[in-house]
Amino acid sequence: MATAPQVVDSELQKMAREHLWMHFSRMGGYSPEHEIPLITRADGCYVYDEHGKRYLDGLSALFCVNAGHGRAEYGEAAARQVEELDFFTLWSYAHPRAIELAARIAKLAPGDLNRVFFTDGGSEAVESALKLSRNFHRAHGKGQKHKFIAREVAYHGTSLGALSATGITNLRNQFEPLVPGACHVPNTNIYRWPEDRDPLWAADAIEERIVFEGPETVAAVILEPVQNAGGCFVPPDGYFTRVREICDQYDVLLISDEVICSWGRLGYYFGCERFGYQPDIITTAKGITSAYAPMGAVIASDRVFEPFSKGDSTFAHGFTFAGHPVSAAVALANLDVFEREDLCGHVRAKEGEFRQMLESLSDLPIVGDVRGAGYFQAIELVKDKETKESFNDEESEKLLRGFLSGELYKRGLICRADDRGDPVIQLAPPLIADTEQFEEIHDVLSGVLTEAWDQVVAHG
């Protein structure tokens, strides 16, 4: 078994415990004996802690360092931009980098998605898309269309509107009441479906909910190409074709939430391209700069933009730092790297090898399912492979937080052990990852999952 580095209560550790409030973190769990994971430098597919120990970044930090760590040219692009123009707002003004980036995104986006509304990140992009959907219908005299339909267990962000779209109960209930109008339908967790279920059942459930709510009240459907929360749920064949038909039939906008699934994560610039559907709006963030600077965006179709293009019409919404010149310069440098190194093509060429490595773990008794697309994969953990019996809350707490999360980190692999649905391990390495990294991931997972079964599951 790997051993943890000797605990040294550094000054940074002390200051972190006294002043830093980390996100989604159990702050009471840290002490001089249980130190905060403190990452101090990074290069390629690897990061290093304050002790100098190396870790394979199997989650691209948080699904976002798509081009890999340590690319100095991004910093150089940022420095050049600061010398030219440090900042100016997009509130009734423009600047060159925002214009150039918007044009480049529009060229890459599918169909007539030609208008780019910048934000600072993913939650803001989703929040903006939901407000835009309501405003679009209001501009056409259909102000009653205000509801939005999302999927159960899906995560769409933490701001109040995005959280309302999120389908994870324990993230929602502590902040209720939420924004009115959020409705939820079944997701595409095919592993848990009966074998004889119609593959378009989940798509048809969207139509049923629209009809139930009243089509005259529904503004948008928001879906990820591959659903993150729950563990990389992929759509059945024909799912998005059917959803597009439903949205067209009932005059409902289709929002493709690609905060994770864009910028090569699924092997294409946009995840909707992989599954062959045309949304009205795409939300994006994370990999747009490979996380070297904060940025997000809403990419809207010409039809969605049209009501705001005439006379004194305005989409009365915005953020001070959205489309920041420095972030835009970094995003442009990021796209240069994507094109020069063909990162999307690399993912398509190597995802089969990545998936085969993960499926080789299926012989382990704790592995129930392997699923995902591109460099966005998940392993579902079970108590019984034959019956697909999962873990109860107490067992899941012991398995994931009591053993797996810490042990994977000790052995040098950063990934996500998550139970927002059934317990899963998620992997989303930088898009430059190759055979060497796949083998490292395999070796760590094989040992840790075997030990998890022997110590935690088999012996209770």
C-alpha positions as CSV (number, residue, x, y, z in Angstrom):
1,M,0.0,0.0,0.0
2,A,1.2,3.5,-0.8
3,T,2.1,5.6,2.2
4,A,1.2,9.3,2.7
5,P,4.0,11.8,2.9
6,Q,5.1,12.8,6.4
7,V,2.7,15.5,7.7
8,V,4.5,18.8,8.2
9,D,2.2,21.6,9.4
10,S,3.5,24.3,7.0
11,E,2.6,27.9,7.2
12,L,0.4,27.6,4.1
13,Q,-1.5,24.8,5.8
14,K,-2.1,26.9,8.8
15,M,-3.2,29.9,6.8
16,A,-5.5,27.7,4.7
17,R,-7.2,26.3,7.8
18,E,-7.6,29.8,9.3
19,H,-8.7,31.8,6.2
20,L,-9.5,29.8,3.1
21,W,-13.0,28.5,2.6
22,M,-12.8,25.8,0.0
23,H,-15.8,25.0,-2.2
24,F,-17.9,21.9,-1.6
25,S,-15.5,20.9,1.2
26,R,-16.0,19.5,4.7
27,M,-13.9,22.2,6.3
28,G,-14.1,20.5,9.7
29,G,-12.2,17.5,8.4
30,Y,-8.8,19.3,8.2
31,S,-6.3,19.6,11.0
32,P,-2.5,19.4,11.5
33,E,-2.9,15.6,11.4
34,H,-5.2,15.7,8.3
35,E,-3.8,18.3,6.0
36,I,-5.4,20.0,3.1
37,P,-4.3,18.7,-0.3
38,L,-2.2,21.6,-1.4
39,I,-1.2,21.6,-5.1
40,T,1.8,23.9,-5.8
41,R,2.8,23.3,-9.4
42,A,1.8,21.4,-12.6
43,D,3.1,20.2,-15.9
44,G,1.4,18.2,-18.7
45,C,-0.9,15.6,-17.2
46,Y,0.7,15.9,-13.7
47,V,0.4,18.1,-10.6
48,Y,2.6,18.3,-7.5
49,D,1.8,18.9,-3.9
50,E,3.8,21.0,-1.3
51,H,5.9,17.9,-0.5
52,G,7.0,17.5,-4.1
53,K,4.9,14.3,-4.6
54,R,3.6,13.9,-8.2
55,Y,-0.1,13.0,-9.0
56,L,-1.7,12.1,-12.4
57,D,-4.4,14.6,-12.9
58,G,-7.1,12.2,-14.0
59,L,-9.9,14.8,-13.8
60,S,-8.2,17.7,-15.6
61,A,-8.6,19.6,-12.3
62,L,-12.4,19.8,-12.7
63,F,-13.0,18.6,-16.3
64,C,-11.3,21.8,-17.5
65,V,-7.5,21.7,-18.1
66,N,-8.1,20.2,-21.5
67,A,-4.8,21.2,-23.1
68,G,-2.8,20.0,-20.1
69,H,-0.9,22.0,-17.5
70,G,2.1,24.3,-17.8
71,R,1.8,25.8,-21.3
72,A,3.8,29.0,-20.9
73,E,2.5,30.4,-24.2
74,Y,-0.9,31.0,-22.5
75,G,0.8,33.2,-19.9
76,E,2.7,35.0,-22.6
77,A,-0.5,35.7,-24.4
78,A,-2.0,37.1,-21.2
79,A,1.1,39.3,-20.6
80,R,0.9,40.7,-24.1
81,Q,-2.7,41.5,-23.6
82,V,-2.1,43.3,-20.3
83,E,0.4,45.5,-22.0
84,E,-2.0,46.4,-24.7
85,L,-5.3,46.6,-22.9
86,D,-5.7,45.3,-19.3
87,F,-9.5,45.5,-19.1
88,F,-12.5,47.1,-20.5
89,T,-16.1,46.0,-20.1
90,L,-18.5,44.7,-22.8
91,W,-21.3,46.7,-21.4
92,S,-22.1,48.8,-24.5
93,Y,-18.4,48.6,-25.6
94,A,-16.2,46.1,-27.4
95,H,-12.6,45.2,-27.6
96,P,-10.5,43.4,-30.2
97,R,-9.9,40.1,-28.4
98,A,-13.6,39.6,-27.5
99,I,-14.6,40.3,-31.1
100,E,-11.9,37.9,-32.5
101,L,-12.8,35.1,-30.0
102,A,-16.5,35.5,-30.7
103,A,-15.9,35.2,-34.5
104,R,-13.7,32.2,-34.0
105,I,-16.2,30.4,-31.8
106,A,-19.0,31.1,-34.2
107,K,-16.9,29.6,-37.0
108,L,-16.4,26.4,-35.0
109,A,-19.9,26.1,-33.6
110,P,-22.4,24.0,-35.6
111,G,-25.2,25.4,-37.8
112,D,-26.3,29.0,-37.3
113,L,-24.9,29.4,-33.7
114,N,-23.3,32.7,-34.6
115,R,-23.8,34.9,-31.6
116,V,-21.6,34.7,-28.5
117,F,-22.6,36.2,-25.1
118,F,-19.6,35.9,-22.8
119,T,-19.8,35.0,-19.1
120,D,-17.2,34.3,-16.3
121,G,-18.0,30.6,-16.0
122,G,-20.4,27.7,-16.3
123,S,-23.0,28.5,-13.8
124,E,-23.3,32.0,-15.2
125,A,-23.6,30.6,-18.7
126,V,-26.5,28.4,-17.7
127,E,-28.1,31.2,-15.7
128,S,-27.8,33.4,-18.8
129,A,-29.2,30.8,-21.1
130,L,-32.3,30.3,-19.0
131,K,-32.9,34.0,-18.8
132,L,-32.4,34.3,-22.5
133,S,-34.9,31.6,-23.2
134,R,-37.6,33.3,-21.2
135,N,-36.8,36.7,-22.8
136,F,-36.8,35.2,-26.3
137,H,-40.4,33.9,-25.9
138,R,-41.5,37.1,-24.2
139,A,-40.2,39.1,-27.2
140,H,-42.5,37.0,-29.3
141,G,-45.5,37.7,-27.2
142,K,-45.3,34.4,-25.3
143,G,-44.3,35.6,-21.9
144,Q,-46.2,32.7,-20.2
145,K,-43.4,30.3,-21.6
146,H,-41.1,30.5,-18.5
147,K,-40.6,26.9,-17.4
148,F,-37.5,24.8,-18.2
149,I,-37.1,21.0,-18.2
150,A,-33.9,19.3,-17.1
151,R,-33.0,15.8,-16.1
152,E,-33.0,14.0,-12.7
153,V,-29.5,13.9,-11.1
154,A,-28.1,16.3,-13.6
155,Y,-25.8,19.2,-12.4
156,H,-26.1,22.5,-14.1
157,G,-24.5,24.9,-11.6
158,T,-24.8,26.6,-8.3
159,S,-26.3,30.1,-9.0
160,L,-30.0,30.1,-8.1
161,G,-31.4,29.5,-11.6
162,A,-28.8,27.0,-12.6
163,L,-29.4,25.2,-9.2
164,S,-33.1,25.1,-10.0
165,A,-32.3,23.2,-13.2
166,T,-30.0,20.9,-11.2
167,G,-31.6,17.6,-10.4
168,I,-29.7,16.6,-7.3
169,T,-31.9,16.8,-4.2
170,N,-29.3,17.3,-1.5
171,L,-27.7,20.2,-3.5
172,R,-31.1,21.9,-3.9
173,N,-33.0,21.5,-0.7
174,Q,-30.8,23.6,1.6
175,F,-31.3,26.6,-0.7
176,E,-35.0,26.3,-1.3
177,P,-37.2,28.0,-2.4
178,L,-35.6,28.0,-5.8
179,V,-36.5,29.7,-9.0
180,P,-40.0,28.8,-10.0
181,G,-40.6,26.8,-13.2
182,A,-38.0,24.0,-13.0
183,C,-39.3,20.6,-14.0
184,H,-37.3,17.3,-14.1
185,V,-37.6,14.2,-16.2
186,P,-35.7,10.8,-16.2
187,N,-32.1,10.7,-17.3
188,T,-30.4,8.1,-19.6
189,N,-28.9,5.8,-17.0
190,I,-29.3,2.9,-19.3
191,Y,-27.4,0.5,-16.9
192,R,-30.4,0.7,-14.5
193,W,-33.1,0.4,-17.2
194,P,-35.0,-2.9,-17.8
195,E,-33.6,-4.7,-20.8
196,D,-36.9,-4.4,-22.7
197,R,-37.3,-0.7,-22.2
198,D,-37.9,1.4,-25.3
199,P,-34.5,3.2,-26.0
200,L,-36.4,6.4,-26.6
201,W,-38.4,6.2,-23.4
202,A,-36.4,9.0,-21.7
203,A,-36.8,11.3,-24.7
204,D,-40.6,10.6,-24.8
205,A,-40.7,11.5,-21.1
206,I,-39.7,15.1,-22.1
207,E,-42.7,15.3,-24.4
208,E,-45.0,13.9,-21.7
209,R,-43.7,16.6,-19.2
210,I,-44.2,19.4,-21.7
211,V,-47.8,18.3,-22.3
212,F,-48.4,17.9,-18.6
213,E,-47.1,21.4,-17.8
214,G,-48.8,22.9,-20.9
215,P,-46.7,23.7,-24.0
216,E,-47.7,27.3,-23.7
217,T,-45.7,27.5,-20.4
218,V,-42.5,25.8,-21.3
219,A,-39.5,27.9,-22.6
220,A,-36.6,25.5,-22.8
221,V,-35.2,22.0,-22.4
222,I,-31.6,21.9,-21.0
223,L,-29.5,18.7,-21.4
224,E,-25.9,17.8,-21.4
225,P,-24.6,15.6,-24.4
226,V,-23.2,13.2,-21.8
227,Q,-24.7,13.8,-18.3
228,N,-21.9,14.4,-15.7
229,A,-23.6,13.8,-12.4
230,G,-24.5,10.1,-11.8
231,G,-21.5,9.1,-13.8
232,C,-21.2,9.9,-17.6
233,F,-24.7,8.9,-18.8
234,V,-24.6,8.6,-22.6
235,P,-27.7,9.0,-24.7
236,P,-29.3,6.0,-26.5
237,D,-29.2,6.1,-30.3
238,G,-31.8,8.5,-31.6
239,Y,-32.4,10.2,-28.3
240,F,-31.3,13.7,-29.3
241,T,-33.0,13.4,-32.7
242,R,-36.3,12.7,-30.9
243,V,-35.7,15.6,-28.4
244,R,-35.1,18.0,-31.2
245,E,-38.3,16.9,-32.8
246,I,-40.2,17.4,-29.6
247,C,-38.7,20.9,-29.0
248,D,-39.7,21.9,-32.6
249,Q,-43.2,20.6,-32.2
250,Y,-43.9,22.5,-29.0
251,D,-41.9,25.7,-29.8
252,V,-39.4,25.0,-27.0
253,L,-35.7,26.0,-27.2
254,L,-33.1,23.2,-26.8
255,I,-30.1,24.2,-24.7
256,S,-27.1,22.0,-24.9
257,D,-25.2,22.4,-21.6
258,E,-21.6,21.8,-22.7
259,V,-19.7,23.4,-19.8
260,I,-17.9,20.0,-19.7
261,C,-18.7,18.4,-23.0
262,S,-17.2,21.1,-25.3
263,W,-13.6,21.8,-26.4
264,G,-12.6,18.3,-27.2
265,R,-13.8,16.4,-24.1
266,L,-15.8,14.1,-26.4
267,G,-13.5,14.4,-29.3
268,Y,-15.2,17.3,-31.0
269,Y,-15.2,21.1,-30.4
270,F,-18.9,20.7,-29.2
271,G,-20.5,17.6,-27.8
272,C,-23.7,18.0,-29.8
273,E,-21.6,17.3,-32.9
274,R,-20.7,13.9,-31.6
275,F,-24.4,13.0,-31.2
276,G,-25.6,14.7,-34.4
277,Y,-28.1,17.3,-33.0
278,Q,-28.5,21.0,-33.5
279,P,-29.3,23.0,-30.4
280,D,-30.7,26.5,-30.2
281,I,-28.2,27.5,-27.5
282,I,-24.9,26.1,-26.2
283,T,-23.6,26.9,-22.8
284,T,-19.8,26.5,-22.4
285,A,-16.9,27.3,-20.1
286,K,-14.0,25.3,-18.5
287,G,-12.0,24.1,-21.5
288,I,-12.6,27.3,-23.5
289,T,-9.4,28.5,-21.9
290,S,-8.2,25.1,-20.6
291,A,-8.8,26.8,-17.2
292,Y,-5.8,29.1,-17.6
293,A,-8.2,32.0,-17.1
294,P,-11.9,32.1,-16.1
295,M,-14.4,32.3,-19.0
296,G,-17.7,31.0,-20.1
297,A,-20.1,31.7,-22.9
298,V,-23.6,31.3,-24.3
299,I,-23.6,30.6,-28.0
300,A,-27.0,31.4,-29.5
301,S,-28.5,30.8,-32.9
302,D,-29.4,33.6,-35.3
303,R,-33.1,32.9,-34.6
304,V,-32.6,33.3,-30.8
305,F,-30.6,36.5,-31.3
306,E,-33.1,38.1,-33.8
307,P,-35.5,39.7,-31.3
308,F,-32.7,41.5,-29.7
309,S,-31.2,42.8,-32.9
310,K,-33.7,45.5,-33.8
311,G,-34.6,48.9,-32.6
312,D,-34.2,49.6,-28.9
313,S,-34.5,45.9,-27.8
314,T,-32.0,44.8,-25.2
315,F,-31.1,41.6,-23.4
316,A,-30.8,43.3,-20.0
317,H,-28.2,41.0,-18.6
318,G,-24.5,40.9,-18.1
319,F,-21.4,40.5,-15.9
320,T,-18.6,43.0,-15.2
321,F,-15.8,40.8,-16.2
322,A,-17.4,38.7,-18.9
323,G,-15.3,38.6,-22.1
324,H,-12.3,39.9,-20.1
325,P,-9.5,40.9,-22.6
326,V,-6.9,38.7,-20.8
327,S,-9.2,35.7,-20.7
328,A,-10.1,36.2,-24.3
329,A,-6.4,36.3,-25.3
330,V,-5.8,33.1,-23.4
331,A,-8.8,31.5,-25.1
332,L,-7.4,32.4,-28.5
333,A,-4.0,30.9,-27.6
334,N,-5.9,27.8,-26.4
335,L,-7.6,27.4,-29.7
336,D,-4.3,27.8,-31.5
337,V,-3.0,24.8,-29.5
338,F,-6.1,22.8,-30.3
339,E,-5.7,23.4,-34.0
340,R,-1.9,23.0,-34.1
341,E,-1.9,19.7,-32.1
342,D,-5.3,18.5,-33.3
343,L,-6.4,17.7,-29.7
344,C,-9.9,16.7,-30.8
345,G,-8.4,14.2,-33.3
346,H,-6.1,12.9,-30.6
347,V,-9.1,12.1,-28.4
348,R,-11.0,10.4,-31.2
349,A,-7.8,8.3,-32.0
350,K,-7.1,7.3,-28.4
351,E,-10.5,7.0,-26.7
352,G,-10.8,3.4,-27.7
353,E,-7.6,2.5,-26.0
354,F,-8.7,4.5,-22.9
355,R,-12.0,2.8,-22.8
356,Q,-10.5,-0.7,-23.3
357,M,-8.2,-0.1,-20.4
358,L,-11.2,0.8,-18.2
359,E,-13.2,-2.2,-19.4
360,S,-10.3,-4.5,-18.5
361,L,-11.2,-3.7,-14.9
362,S,-14.7,-5.3,-15.4
363,D,-13.4,-8.6,-14.0
364,L,-13.2,-7.0,-10.6
365,P,-16.2,-7.9,-8.5
366,I,-16.9,-4.3,-7.5
367,V,-17.1,-3.0,-11.1
368,G,-20.6,-3.0,-12.4
369,D,-20.5,-0.7,-15.5
370,V,-18.1,1.3,-17.6
371,R,-19.6,4.1,-19.6
372,G,-18.9,7.5,-21.2
373,A,-17.5,9.0,-24.4
374,G,-14.2,10.5,-25.4
375,Y,-12.0,11.4,-22.4
376,F,-15.1,11.5,-20.1
377,Q,-15.6,8.1,-18.6
378,A,-17.1,6.5,-15.4
379,I,-17.0,3.2,-13.5
380,E,-20.1,2.4,-11.5
381,L,-19.4,0.4,-8.3
382,V,-21.7,-2.3,-7.1
383,K,-22.1,-4.8,-4.3
384,D,-23.3,-7.5,-6.6
385,K,-22.5,-7.6,-10.4
386,E,-25.3,-10.1,-11.2
387,T,-28.2,-8.2,-9.5
388,K,-26.6,-4.7,-9.9
389,E,-27.2,-4.1,-6.2
390,S,-25.8,-0.8,-5.2
391,F,-24.6,0.6,-1.8
392,N,-26.8,2.3,0.7
393,D,-25.9,5.8,2.0
394,E,-23.9,4.5,5.0
395,E,-22.0,2.0,2.8
396,S,-21.3,4.6,0.2
397,E,-19.9,7.0,2.7
398,K,-17.6,4.4,4.0
399,L,-16.5,3.2,0.6
400,L,-16.0,6.6,-1.1
401,R,-15.0,9.0,1.6
402,G,-13.8,6.5,4.1
403,F,-11.5,4.7,1.7
404,L,-11.5,5.3,-2.0
405,S,-11.0,9.1,-2.2
406,G,-8.0,9.1,0.2
407,E,-6.4,5.9,-1.1
408,L,-6.5,7.0,-4.8
409,Y,-4.9,10.3,-3.8
410,K,-2.2,8.5,-1.7
411,R,-1.4,6.4,-4.7
412,G,-1.0,9.4,-7.0
413,L,-4.2,9.5,-8.9
414,I,-6.6,12.4,-8.8
415,C,-10.1,11.5,-10.0
416,R,-13.6,11.7,-8.7
417,A,-15.2,9.2,-6.4
418,D,-18.8,10.4,-6.4
419,D,-22.3,9.3,-5.2
420,R,-24.6,12.0,-6.4
421,G,-26.3,9.1,-8.0
422,D,-25.1,5.5,-7.5
423,P,-21.4,5.4,-6.5
424,V,-19.0,5.9,-9.4
425,I,-15.4,6.8,-10.2
426,Q,-15.1,9.4,-12.9
427,L,-12.1,10.0,-15.1
428,A,-11.5,13.0,-17.4
429,P,-7.7,13.4,-18.0
430,P,-6.2,16.2,-20.1
431,L,-6.7,15.6,-23.8
432,I,-3.0,15.1,-24.3
433,A,-3.1,11.9,-22.2
434,D,-1.8,8.8,-23.9
435,T,-0.8,5.2,-23.3
436,E,1.6,6.0,-20.5
437,Q,-1.1,7.7,-18.5
438,F,-3.7,5.1,-19.3
439,E,-1.4,2.4,-17.9
440,E,-0.8,4.5,-14.7
441,I,-4.6,4.9,-14.2
442,H,-5.1,1.2,-14.7
443,D,-2.5,0.2,-12.2
444,V,-3.8,2.5,-9.5
445,L,-7.4,1.6,-10.1
446,S,-6.8,-2.1,-10.2
447,G,-5.0,-2.1,-6.9
448,V,-7.3,0.3,-5.1
449,L,-10.6,-1.3,-6.3
450,T,-9.3,-4.8,-5.4
451,E,-8.5,-3.5,-1.9
452,A,-11.8,-1.7,-1.6
453,W,-13.6,-4.9,-2.3
454,D,-11.5,-6.9,0.1
455,Q,-11.5,-4.4,3.0
456,V,-14.7,-2.5,2.7
457,V,-17.2,-4.6,0.8
458,A,-16.4,-8.2,1.4
459,H,-15.8,-7.6,5.2
460,G,-18.5,-5.0,5.7
